[in-house]
Amino acid sequence: MLTITLSMVSWFVNGGPVGMSVLTIILVLLLFAAWKAPAWVKEIGIIALVFGIFYQLLGIYQMCGYIQNYPDVSYPVLCGGLKVSMIPTFYGIIIYMISLVLRIIQKPRVA
């Protein structure tokens, strides 16, 4: 259990504390909306997905700027940077999937 928690914390830190914090706030808003404003659940999930992709593109842009200044970057470092840049996108996709599941649960039953 401790290793899972440490792994989640390291993913959070590696994904970028600012972007991951914003995505976590969006997740909390999603759960609150599922309780108080169910009509907004899907839209909040889409916001999380788009923000995760935006944050990944921002990280890739920053990485490309670094590579432009220091062109002798090795392939393992480059692949590590690409791998780390995918973490916010994964988190955004997970939040979007949660929003879809919540929306399915909240749909009225067909009698």
CNS distance restraints for C-alpha pairs under 8 A (distance, minus, plus):
assign (resid   1 and name CA) (resid   5 and name CA) 6.36 0.50 0.50
assign (resid   2 and name CA) (resid   6 and name CA) 6.14 0.50 0.50
assign (resid   3 and name CA) (resid   7 and name CA) 5.98 0.50 0.50
assign (resid   4 and name CA) (resid   8 and name CA) 6.19 0.50 0.50
assign (resid   5 and name CA) (resid   9 and name CA) 6.23 0.50 0.50
assign (resid   6 and name CA) (resid  10 and name CA) 6.11 0.50 0.50
assign (resid   7 and name CA) (resid  11 and name CA) 6.19 0.50 0.50
assign (resid   8 and name CA) (resid  12 and name CA) 6.17 0.50 0.50
assign (resid   9 and name CA) (resid  13 and name CA) 6.22 0.50 0.50
assign (resid  10 and name CA) (resid  14 and name CA) 5.89 0.50 0.50
assign (resid  11 and name CA) (resid  15 and name CA) 5.83 0.50 0.50
assign (resid  11 and name CA) (resid  87 and name CA) 7.06 0.50 0.50
assign (resid  12 and name CA) (resid  16 and name CA) 6.70 0.50 0.50
assign (resid  12 and name CA) (resid  17 and name CA) 6.51 0.50 0.50
assign (resid  12 and name CA) (resid  20 and name CA) 6.15 0.50 0.50
assign (resid  13 and name CA) (resid  17 and name CA) 5.38 0.50 0.50
assign (resid  13 and name CA) (resid  20 and name CA) 7.92 0.50 0.50
assign (resid  14 and name CA) (resid  84 and name CA) 6.38 0.50 0.50
assign (resid  14 and name CA) (resid  87 and name CA) 7.80 0.50 0.50
assign (resid  15 and name CA) (resid  19 and name CA) 7.38 0.50 0.50
assign (resid  15 and name CA) (resid  20 and name CA) 6.35 0.50 0.50
assign (resid  15 and name CA) (resid  84 and name CA) 6.06 0.50 0.50
assign (resid  15 and name CA) (resid  85 and name CA) 6.60 0.50 0.50
assign (resid  15 and name CA) (resid  86 and name CA) 7.75 0.50 0.50
assign (resid  15 and name CA) (resid  87 and name CA) 5.21 0.50 0.50
assign (resid  15 and name CA) (resid  88 and name CA) 5.74 0.50 0.50
assign (resid  16 and name CA) (resid  20 and name CA) 5.92 0.50 0.50
assign (resid  16 and name CA) (resid  88 and name CA) 7.91 0.50 0.50
assign (resid  17 and name CA) (resid  21 and name CA) 5.77 0.50 0.50
assign (resid  18 and name CA) (resid  22 and name CA) 6.27 0.50 0.50
assign (resid  19 and name CA) (resid  23 and name CA) 6.19 0.50 0.50
assign (resid  19 and name CA) (resid  52 and name CA) 7.71 0.50 0.50
assign (resid  19 and name CA) (resid  55 and name CA) 6.49 0.50 0.50
assign (resid  19 and name CA) (resid  88 and name CA) 7.05 0.50 0.50
assign (resid  20 and name CA) (resid  24 and name CA) 6.08 0.50 0.50
assign (resid  20 and name CA) (resid  88 and name CA) 6.35 0.50 0.50
assign (resid  20 and name CA) (resid  91 and name CA) 7.92 0.50 0.50
assign (resid  21 and name CA) (resid  25 and name CA) 6.19 0.50 0.50
assign (resid  22 and name CA) (resid  26 and name CA) 6.21 0.50 0.50
assign (resid  23 and name CA) (resid  27 and name CA) 6.19 0.50 0.50
assign (resid  23 and name CA) (resid  48 and name CA) 6.19 0.50 0.50
assign (resid  23 and name CA) (resid  51 and name CA) 7.54 0.50 0.50
assign (resid  23 and name CA) (resid  52 and name CA) 7.40 0.50 0.50
assign (resid  23 and name CA) (resid  88 and name CA) 7.88 0.50 0.50
assign (resid  23 and name CA) (resid  91 and name CA) 7.46 0.50 0.50
assign (resid  23 and name CA) (resid  92 and name CA) 6.84 0.50 0.50
assign (resid  24 and name CA) (resid  28 and name CA) 6.30 0.50 0.50
assign (resid  25 and name CA) (resid  29 and name CA) 6.17 0.50 0.50
assign (resid  26 and name CA) (resid  30 and name CA) 6.04 0.50 0.50
assign (resid  26 and name CA) (resid  44 and name CA) 7.12 0.50 0.50
assign (resid  26 and name CA) (resid  48 and name CA) 6.37 0.50 0.50
assign (resid  27 and name CA) (resid  31 and name CA) 6.32 0.50 0.50
assign (resid  27 and name CA) (resid  48 and name CA) 7.73 0.50 0.50
assign (resid  27 and name CA) (resid  95 and name CA) 6.30 0.50 0.50
assign (resid  28 and name CA) (resid  32 and name CA) 6.16 0.50 0.50
assign (resid  29 and name CA) (resid  33 and name CA) 5.93 0.50 0.50
assign (resid  29 and name CA) (resid  44 and name CA) 7.71 0.50 0.50
assign (resid  30 and name CA) (resid  34 and name CA) 6.12 0.50 0.50
assign (resid  30 and name CA) (resid  41 and name CA) 5.94 0.50 0.50
assign (resid  30 and name CA) (resid  44 and name CA) 6.01 0.50 0.50
assign (resid  30 and name CA) (resid  45 and name CA) 7.04 0.50 0.50
assign (resid  30 and name CA) (resid  99 and name CA) 7.07 0.50 0.50
assign (resid  31 and name CA) (resid  35 and name CA) 6.61 0.50 0.50
assign (resid  32 and name CA) (resid  36 and name CA) 6.14 0.50 0.50
assign (resid  32 and name CA) (resid  37 and name CA) 7.67 0.50 0.50
assign (resid  33 and name CA) (resid  37 and name CA) 4.51 0.50 0.50
assign (resid  33 and name CA) (resid  38 and name CA) 5.65 0.50 0.50
assign (resid  33 and name CA) (resid  39 and name CA) 7.97 0.50 0.50
assign (resid  33 and name CA) (resid  40 and name CA) 6.37 0.50 0.50
assign (resid  33 and name CA) (resid  41 and name CA) 6.01 0.50 0.50
assign (resid  34 and name CA) (resid  38 and name CA) 4.73 0.50 0.50
assign (resid  34 and name CA) (resid  40 and name CA) 7.75 0.50 0.50
assign (resid  34 and name CA) (resid  41 and name CA) 5.92 0.50 0.50
assign (resid  34 and name CA) (resid 102 and name CA) 6.94 0.50 0.50
assign (resid  37 and name CA) (resid  41 and name CA) 7.39 0.50 0.50
assign (resid  38 and name CA) (resid 103 and name CA) 7.58 0.50 0.50
assign (resid  38 and name CA) (resid 106 and name CA) 7.44 0.50 0.50
assign (resid  40 and name CA) (resid  44 and name CA) 6.12 0.50 0.50
assign (resid  41 and name CA) (resid  45 and name CA) 6.30 0.50 0.50
assign (resid  41 and name CA) (resid  99 and name CA) 5.72 0.50 0.50
assign (resid  41 and name CA) (resid 100 and name CA) 7.86 0.50 0.50
assign (resid  41 and name CA) (resid 102 and name CA) 7.42 0.50 0.50
assign (resid  41 and name CA) (resid 103 and name CA) 6.59 0.50 0.50
assign (resid  42 and name CA) (resid  46 and name CA) 6.27 0.50 0.50
assign (resid  42 and name CA) (resid  96 and name CA) 7.61 0.50 0.50
assign (resid  42 and name CA) (resid  99 and name CA) 5.58 0.50 0.50
assign (resid  42 and name CA) (resid 100 and name CA) 6.36 0.50 0.50
assign (resid  42 and name CA) (resid 103 and name CA) 6.78 0.50 0.50
assign (resid  43 and name CA) (resid  47 and name CA) 6.25 0.50 0.50
assign (resid  44 and name CA) (resid  48 and name CA) 6.35 0.50 0.50
assign (resid  44 and name CA) (resid  96 and name CA) 7.99 0.50 0.50
assign (resid  44 and name CA) (resid  99 and name CA) 7.57 0.50 0.50
assign (resid  45 and name CA) (resid  49 and name CA) 6.33 0.50 0.50
assign (resid  45 and name CA) (resid  92 and name CA) 7.90 0.50 0.50
assign (resid  45 and name CA) (resid  95 and name CA) 6.01 0.50 0.50
assign (resid  45 and name CA) (resid  96 and name CA) 4.21 0.50 0.50
assign (resid  45 and name CA) (resid  97 and name CA) 7.55 0.50 0.50
assign (resid  45 and name CA) (resid  98 and name CA) 7.64 0.50 0.50
assign (resid  45 and name CA) (resid  99 and name CA) 5.20 0.50 0.50
assign (resid  45 and name CA) (resid 100 and name CA) 7.58 0.50 0.50
assign (resid  46 and name CA) (resid  50 and name CA) 6.13 0.50 0.50
assign (resid  46 and name CA) (resid  96 and name CA) 6.09 0.50 0.50
assign (resid  47 and name CA) (resid  51 and name CA) 5.98 0.50 0.50
assign (resid  48 and name CA) (resid  52 and name CA) 6.08 0.50 0.50
assign (resid  48 and name CA) (resid  92 and name CA) 4.93 0.50 0.50
assign (resid  48 and name CA) (resid  93 and name CA) 7.52 0.50 0.50
assign (resid  48 and name CA) (resid  95 and name CA) 6.43 0.50 0.50
assign (resid  48 and name CA) (resid  96 and name CA) 6.46 0.50 0.50
assign (resid  49 and name CA) (resid  53 and name CA) 6.37 0.50 0.50
assign (resid  49 and name CA) (resid  89 and name CA) 6.91 0.50 0.50
assign (resid  49 and name CA) (resid  92 and name CA) 4.32 0.50 0.50
assign (resid  49 and name CA) (resid  93 and name CA) 5.42 0.50 0.50
assign (resid  49 and name CA) (resid  95 and name CA) 7.24 0.50 0.50
assign (resid  49 and name CA) (resid  96 and name CA) 5.94 0.50 0.50
assign (resid  50 and name CA) (resid  54 and name CA) 6.02 0.50 0.50
assign (resid  50 and name CA) (resid  92 and name CA) 7.41 0.50 0.50
assign (resid  51 and name CA) (resid  55 and name CA) 5.98 0.50 0.50
assign (resid  51 and name CA) (resid  89 and name CA) 7.97 0.50 0.50
assign (resid  51 and name CA) (resid  92 and name CA) 7.05 0.50 0.50
assign (resid  52 and name CA) (resid  56 and name CA) 6.24 0.50 0.50
assign (resid  52 and name CA) (resid  88 and name CA) 4.81 0.50 0.50
assign (resid  52 and name CA) (resid  89 and name CA) 4.24 0.50 0.50
assign (resid  52 and name CA) (resid  90 and name CA) 7.42 0.50 0.50
assign (resid  52 and name CA) (resid  91 and name CA) 6.91 0.50 0.50
assign (resid  52 and name CA) (resid  92 and name CA) 4.79 0.50 0.50
assign (resid  52 and name CA) (resid  93 and name CA) 7.64 0.50 0.50
assign (resid  53 and name CA) (resid  57 and name CA) 6.22 0.50 0.50
assign (resid  53 and name CA) (resid  88 and name CA) 7.20 0.50 0.50
assign (resid  53 and name CA) (resid  89 and name CA) 5.13 0.50 0.50
assign (resid  53 and name CA) (resid  92 and name CA) 7.54 0.50 0.50
assign (resid  54 and name CA) (resid  58 and name CA) 6.14 0.50 0.50
assign (resid  55 and name CA) (resid  59 and name CA) 6.26 0.50 0.50
assign (resid  55 and name CA) (resid  88 and name CA) 6.64 0.50 0.50
assign (resid  55 and name CA) (resid  89 and name CA) 7.56 0.50 0.50
assign (resid  56 and name CA) (resid  60 and name CA) 6.25 0.50 0.50
assign (resid  56 and name CA) (resid  85 and name CA) 5.10 0.50 0.50
assign (resid  56 and name CA) (resid  86 and name CA) 6.03 0.50 0.50
assign (resid  56 and name CA) (resid  87 and name CA) 7.81 0.50 0.50
assign (resid  56 and name CA) (resid  88 and name CA) 6.34 0.50 0.50
assign (resid  56 and name CA) (resid  89 and name CA) 6.30 0.50 0.50
assign (resid  57 and name CA) (resid  61 and name CA) 6.03 0.50 0.50
assign (resid  57 and name CA) (resid  85 and name CA) 7.88 0.50 0.50
assign (resid  58 and name CA) (resid  62 and name CA) 6.23 0.50 0.50
assign (resid  59 and name CA) (resid  63 and name CA) 6.11 0.50 0.50
assign (resid  59 and name CA) (resid  85 and name CA) 5.87 0.50 0.50
assign (resid  60 and name CA) (resid  64 and name CA) 6.09 0.50 0.50
assign (resid  60 and name CA) (resid  82 and name CA) 7.14 0.50 0.50
assign (resid  60 and name CA) (resid  85 and name CA) 6.73 0.50 0.50
assign (resid  61 and name CA) (resid  65 and name CA) 6.33 0.50 0.50
assign (resid  62 and name CA) (resid  66 and name CA) 6.38 0.50 0.50
assign (resid  63 and name CA) (resid  67 and name CA) 6.22 0.50 0.50
assign (resid  63 and name CA) (resid  81 and name CA) 7.34 0.50 0.50
assign (resid  64 and name CA) (resid  68 and name CA) 6.08 0.50 0.50
assign (resid  65 and name CA) (resid  69 and name CA) 6.50 0.50 0.50
assign (resid  66 and name CA) (resid  70 and name CA) 6.12 0.50 0.50
assign (resid  67 and name CA) (resid  71 and name CA) 5.06 0.50 0.50
assign (resid  67 and name CA) (resid  72 and name CA) 7.62 0.50 0.50
assign (resid  67 and name CA) (resid  73 and name CA) 6.56 0.50 0.50
assign (resid  73 and name CA) (resid  77 and name CA) 6.74 0.50 0.50
assign (resid  73 and name CA) (resid  78 and name CA) 6.83 0.50 0.50
assign (resid  74 and name CA) (resid  78 and name CA) 6.34 0.50 0.50
assign (resid  75 and name CA) (resid  79 and name CA) 6.01 0.50 0.50
assign (resid  76 and name CA) (resid  80 and name CA) 6.01 0.50 0.50
assign (resid  77 and name CA) (resid  81 and name CA) 6.20 0.50 0.50
assign (resid  78 and name CA) (resid  82 and name CA) 6.35 0.50 0.50
assign (resid  79 and name CA) (resid  83 and name CA) 6.06 0.50 0.50
assign (resid  80 and name CA) (resid  84 and name CA) 6.16 0.50 0.50
assign (resid  81 and name CA) (resid  85 and name CA) 6.10 0.50 0.50
assign (resid  82 and name CA) (resid  86 and name CA) 6.56 0.50 0.50
assign (resid  83 and name CA) (resid  87 and name CA) 7.29 0.50 0.50
assign (resid  85 and name CA) (resid  89 and name CA) 7.81 0.50 0.50
assign (resid  86 and name CA) (resid  90 and name CA) 6.27 0.50 0.50
assign (resid  87 and name CA) (resid  91 and name CA) 6.26 0.50 0.50
assign (resid  88 and name CA) (resid  92 and name CA) 6.04 0.50 0.50
assign (resid  89 and name CA) (resid  93 and name CA) 6.11 0.50 0.50
assign (resid  90 and name CA) (resid  94 and name CA) 6.18 0.50 0.50
assign (resid  91 and name CA) (resid  95 and name CA) 6.23 0.50 0.50
assign (resid  92 and name CA) (resid  96 and name CA) 6.15 0.50 0.50
assign (resid  93 and name CA) (resid  97 and name CA) 6.13 0.50 0.50
assign (resid  94 and name CA) (resid  98 and name CA) 6.23 0.50 0.50
assign (resid  95 and name CA) (resid  99 and name CA) 6.27 0.50 0.50
assign (resid  96 and name CA) (resid 100 and name CA) 6.33 0.50 0.50
assign (resid  97 and name CA) (resid 101 and name CA) 6.23 0.50 0.50
assign (resid  98 and name CA) (resid 102 and name CA) 6.11 0.50 0.50
assign (resid  99 and name CA) (resid 103 and name CA) 6.07 0.50 0.50
assign (resid 100 and name CA) (resid 104 and name CA) 6.19 0.50 0.50
assign (resid 101 and name CA) (resid 105 and name CA) 6.21 0.50 0.50
assign (resid 102 and name CA) (resid 106 and name CA) 6.13 0.50 0.50
assign (resid 103 and name CA) (resid 107 and name CA) 6.18 0.50 0.50
